Amino acid sequence: MGLDTPKLIVPTEFKPTRSDRGWFVLPFGKNPWWWYLASFVPALLVTILIFMDQQISAVIVNRNENKLKV
C-alpha cells in the first residue's frame, strides 16, 4: 500500500540509557541531607490522613443503618 509507518528502534546492546551513571541509581541523589529530615513531617501527616480516611470510611459503611450482612 506504500504507507510509511514508524518503526521501533531497538538498541544492539543492553546498557543504561544515560552514559553518566551506572546500573545502580542512588536513592538519595544529590539532595542536601536536611531535605530528608524536613520531608519527615509532611510524610507523617499524609500517612495519618490516609489512615484516618480509611478508618472513618469503614465506620460509616459498617453502620447498622446500612444493613450489611456478614
N, C-alpha and C positions, 0 to 999 in steps of 0.2 A: 504494500500500500504506500510505501515511501514516507512513513511517518518517522520523524526524528524524535526518539524517546531518550530521556536521560538514563544513564547507566550508573550503577553503584560503583564507586571507585574503592577497590579493596587493596590495602597495602600488601606488599610482598613479605614483610616480616612483622612479627609480633613484638611491639615495643610501646613504651609510654608515648602519649601524643605530644607532650611537651619535652623538649630536649634539655631544659634547665632543671629538671627534677627526675628522681628515680621512681621506682615502683612504690616505695613507701612514702606516703604523704604524712607529714607531721600533723597530729590532730590540733596542736596549739598554734601552728602557723607562726606568723610574725607579730602577733598582737602583744602589747605590753602585759606583764604579769598581773597588774591590778585589774584588768578587764575581767578576769575570771572571778576575782573576789566581788567586783561590782555587779556581775551578772547573777550572782547567787540570790540576791534579794528578789529581783523580778521573777526568776525561775521558781523560787519558793512560793511567791504569790500566785503565779499561774497554776502551779501544782495544787495549791489549796483551792483555788477557784474551780478547777476541773473536778476535783474530788467532791466539793460541796454541791456542784451542779448535778453530778451523778446521784448523790445521796438524796438530794431534795426531789429529783425526778422520780427516784424509786419510791419514796414515801408517798408522793402524790398518786402514782399509778397503783400502788398497793393498798389504797384506802378501801374500806368496806363498802363505800358507796358505789365503787366500780364493779362490784360483784364478780370478781375474778375467781375462778376455780383452780385448785391445785391439781 
